[in-house]
Amino acid sequence: MNYTKNLSVLISFPFHIKAYASYKLQYLDVDVQENVFPDKEVDKVFYLVGDAGLSPMHGMSQGLTVFRDYLSDKNTKGDYTLFLGDNIYPSGLPEPKNKYRTDAEHMLNPQVKAVADFKGQSIFIPGNHEWYAGGGVTGVRREEQYIKKALDENCFFPEDGCPLKTIEVSETIHMIIIDTQWYLENWDHHPTINENCVIKTRERLMLELENEIKNAHGKTIVFAMHHPMYTNATHGGQFALEKHLFPVQKKIPMPGLASLAIQIRAQGGVSIQDRYNELYNDLMNRLENLATENGNIVFVSGHEHTLQYNDNGNIKQIVSGAGSKTSAVNLKNHGVFAYGNQGFAVLTVFKDDSSWVQYFASENNKPQEILEEFGKMTIFLINGIMMMAAV
């Protein structure tokens, strides 16, 4: 064993703590602040809640609770709520006779209850956990029918396990919704995956997306998908300090070995759910190219159990996957704002095509106290996209 090498790792370890992900509130630039919501004509408001499929039995997660209470005094007519995938943990909605069916329904029903009085349109999109239900694509369709019965016929997109849905939200806003897990799935395991779909290949999806983006030129495009293009949390290879210390169990610290294991996962792309997996990376690179060439596009995603705003010039990425879980996060790649606790985001698009995104969080199991602090926000203007985070 090379004790000198191990000792050097331990000595240098404290000096790299800032590079690790954490649950704390983080800003790229705390000096760029505004504190007044713009006095502009609002076009549409999009409430963004992701990964909300893990509520306590017969209860509601902190993230969903603060979201429901936030909506209680809002005029939401004409607005949209987007549930950004992973609506049921751990494995989607099984068949009615399955012994886990009741548990799965208990994970989904709090989301339905959270928008019971919502006056606009609620839309659920599938994440990777929807595809883990029995039958894969069949499980996705099963969840679709359940939610439609609970709400209405326009509440789950894309339909039939297909990859794409577009919505003309207004004269100046176009919404594109894709099922990113459809792209990432091993289709050999799903012989009926595209039987009801016009789009039957990944290449055809890209051609359709290119046309949709070109046709929406001059409009604000809200591009909703479960997997984020940019992320600074677990799926993006960013881990909390303890993950670099304990590879197996917390009783045995192995900082060198733990960091090596993380490096293999982060850069090796072993999991299809991680950003640097070959297929995941291929999808995002292709979307990035389309977004760079055309349009005013804001990507909204879940997947990571965090609240993030990442800005890569022409491409804006909102991550709102903290509806029922938490995760460590940092600002490493294009990060402007990050927070690791439960909450949700609100994207407001104005008539002049500018946008303002707000992040609201539940703290210390006391969402009502956070609600009382809604007037105390830190707000940022970054290239026309406004950001506000609860502090």
N, C-alpha and C positions, 0 to 999 in steps of 0.2 A: 504493500500500500504506500502511495506517495503522500506522506504526512505533510511535507512542505507545501505541496500543491493544495491539499485540503485546507491547511491553515491559511493559505493566502486567500482562498475562497471565503472563509469565515471572517477574516480581517476586512476584506473589501466589501463584504455583504451589507453592512449598515450604510455605506455611502451610496448604495443604489436603491435605497428604500423608496425614494421619490419616483422611481421608474415603475413601481408596481401599481397595480390597480387597487382602488379602494372604494368604499361606499360613500365617501364624503362628497359634498357639493364642490364642483370644480369648474373654474372659468379660465379661458385662455387669456382674457384681458379684462380685469375688473374695473379698469378706468373708463371703458366705453359704456356709458350708462344713460338711460332715459328713465323717467318714472311716470309718464303720462301716456295712456293708450291713445293712439293717433286719432285725431278728429277728422276721420275720413268716412266716406260712404262704404259700408260693408257689402260685399257681394255674397259670400257664403262663409259658413263656419264649419270646420271639420273637427269632430272630437275623436281623438285617436287613443284607443285602448288595445294593448296587445298582450298575449300570453296570460289571459285572465281566467284560465281554466283550472284553477286550484283554489277553491274556497273551502273553508271548514264546513264539515257536514252540517246541513241545515242553517248555514250562515253565509256570510259574504266576506270576501277578502278585503284587506285595508284599501287596496287600490280601487276596487269597485265601489266600496262604501264612500270614499271621498269623491269619486266620480258621480255617483248617484246624487249625493247631497249637493254637489256643485251645480248639477242640472236643475235642482228643485225650484230655483227662482229665476231661471233663464227662459227667455222667449226663443224657443228652438225651432219654430216653424220654418220649414224650408232648408234646415241644416242637415248635416250628416254625422252619424256616429259610425266609425269604422273599427270593428273588432279585427285586429290584424293577425289572426291565426293562433294556433295552439289554444283553441277554445275549450278543450277537454284534456286534462292530464289523467293518467299517463298515456292512454292508448285509444283516443277517439271514442266514438260511440259504437259499442258492440250491438249484436243482434238482440231483439227484445227478450229472448229466453236465456241470454247469457247471464251468469251469476253476477257479473260486474256492471250490468246495465243500469241498475238503480244508482250505483255510485257515480257512474258517468253522467247520468242526468243531473245529479246533485252538483256536479262541476259546471254544467252548462246553464242550468236554470238561474243562478244568481246574475248572470250577464243579461239574460232575458228580462229579469226583474229590474235590473239597473236602468233599462230603457223603457220600462212599462209606460211611463208618462212622457216619453220623448215625443215631441210633435213633428220632428223631421223624419228622415229615413235612416234606419239602422241597417248596416250591411256587415255580415260576417264573411271573412275570407278564410280559406283553409291554410293551415301551417303544416309542418312535418308531422306533428302528433295526430292530426286528423287521418293521415295515411297509415298510422300504426294500428288502426282498428281492423278487425277481421275482414279480409277481402280487399284491403288497400283502398282502391278507388271506389269499391262498393261501400266501404265505411264512410268515405267522404260524402257520397250521395245519400247515405243513411242520415248523416248529421244534417245535411241540407234540408231534407224533408222534415226532420224534427223541428228545425228552427223556423221553417216556413209555416208549419202548423201553429207554432207558438206565436209568431209575429205576422208576417204577410209574405206574399209571393215574390217580393223584390228585396229580400233580406239576406240572400246568400249568393255570392258571386266569386268566381265563375261557376256556372251551373254544370251539372252532370259530370263532374270530374274533369271538365275541359279546362284549357289553360288561360283563356282571355275573355275579359268583359270590358267594354268601353261605355261610358255614360256622358252625355252632354249635360253637364251640370247647369251651365248658364251660357250666355252668349260669349263670355270671356273665360270660362273655366271648362276644361275637359278632364275627365277622370279615366285613368287606365288601371285596371286591376288584373294582375296575373297570379296564377298559382305557381309559385316558384318550385314547390316540391314536385309538381308534375314534371318539370324539367329535370329535376335531380333524381327522380325515381329510376330504378332498374325496370324498364318496361317488360323485360322477359318474365318478371314476376306478376305482371298484370295483363293477361291476354285480352281483356275487354276494356282497356284503359281509354281508347279513343273511339269506341264504337258509336257513340252519340255525338261526336265532335266534328266540326268542319276542319279544324286544325288537327292534323294527325302526325306532324313531324315537328321537331325542334326548329328546323330551318324555316318551315312555314310560319311558325310563331314569330320569328325574327323579322320576316318579311312583312307580316301584318303589323307588328309594332313599328317598324320603320314608316309604313304608310300612315298609321294613326298619328305618329308624332309629326310627320310632315304636314298632314291635313289640319293639325291643330296649331300650326305656326301662328304666332302672335297671341296665343292664349296662354293662360297659366295651366300647366298640366300637373294634376295631382296623381302621382304614380304610386299605387298601393301594392305592396308585395310583402310577404312574410319575412323573407330573408333580406337583411340589409346589404347594400352595396359597400358601405363603410361602417366599421364598428370597432370600438376600442374596449371590448369586453371579452369574455371567454371565447366565443366563437371567432373572434378576431386575433386570438393568440395573446391576450392580455389577462394576467391572472393576479390574484391578491397575494400578498406577502406570504401568508401561511401555505399557499400552494407551492411556493419555492422552498419551503422548509420541510414539509411532511409529505413524502410521496405516497405513503401507505397509511399510516396512522399518526395521530398527533403526538403520541408518546415517544416516537423515535424521530428526531430531526435529522434529515439528510439533505442539506441545502444544495450540494452539488448534484446529487442524483435526482432530486426533485426538479431542479431547474432543467436538467437534461431531458427528463421525461416531458416537461412542458414544451421545451424547444422542439422535440420530435413531433408532438401533437400540433404545435402552432405552425411549423414550417413544412411538416410532412404531409399535411392534408389527409390524414388517415380517415377521419370521419367526414362523411358527405355533408354534414351539417356545419363544418368549419369553413371559414372564408377562403382558406388557401388550399382546399381540396380542388383537384384539377377541374372537375365538372362545375362546381360552384364558381370557381374563378373564371372559367370560360363564360358562364352565363353573365356574370357581372361585368366582365370586360366588354362583352358585346353590347350590353345595356349602356355602359359608360360611353362607348363610341357613339351610339345613337343619341344619347342625351347631350353629348358635347357638340354634335353637329347641328342639332335642331332644338328650338323651343326653350321656354322658361319652365323648367321642370323641378318639382319638389318631390323627392322620394320619401314615402312614409312606410315604416316597417316595424315589426316586432322582433321576435326570435331571441334577442338578448334581453335579459330581465333587468333592464336599465332604462334610464332616460338620457338620450344623447342628442346633440346637434353637431353634425360634422359637415364641414364646408370645404369643397375642393374646387373653388372657383365657380365654374358654371353649374356645378352639381351640388345640390343641397340635400342632405340626408337627415331626416328626423327619425330617431329610434324611440319608440314608445312601447316597450315590451314588459313593463313593470306592473301589469294589472293584478298580478297575484303572487309574484315572486321577486326576489332581489338578487343582485349580483355585483361584484366589484367591477370597476371601470376606470379608465384614465383618458387622457387627451392626446395620446401619442400620434395618431395618424389623422390629420385634418380635423382634430377635435377642437370644438369651441366651447361646448358645455357638456357636462356629464354629472350624473347622479345615480347612486346605486340602490335607492329605496323605492318602495311601491308608489305608483302614481300614474298620471296620464298626461297627454299633451293636447293642446287646442290650437289648431291652425286656422287663422282668419285671413281670408283673401279679400282685398279691397277692390273697389271698382277701378282703381288706377293700376291694377296688376301687382302692387306691392303686397307683401304678406307679413303677418305677425304670428309667431309661434310662442305659446305660453306652456310652461311646464308646472304642474301642480303635484305635490307629493304628500303622502301620509307619513307622519313622524311619530315614533314611539307609541304605536298602537292607539293614537289619539287623533283620528282624522278631523274631528270637530275643531280641535285647537288649530289645526292648519287652516281650516276654512275661515276661522276668525282672523287669520293673518293674511288673507288674500289681498288686502290693501297694501301690504308691505312686500314689494317685489323688486327684484333686480332685473332690469330690462336692457337688452342689447339690440343695436341695429347693425346688421352685417349684410352688406350688399343688398339692401332692400328687404331682407328677411329679418323680422323683429323677433327677439327671443325674450322670454320672461320666466324666471324661476323663483319658486317660493323659497324664502330664507327664514 
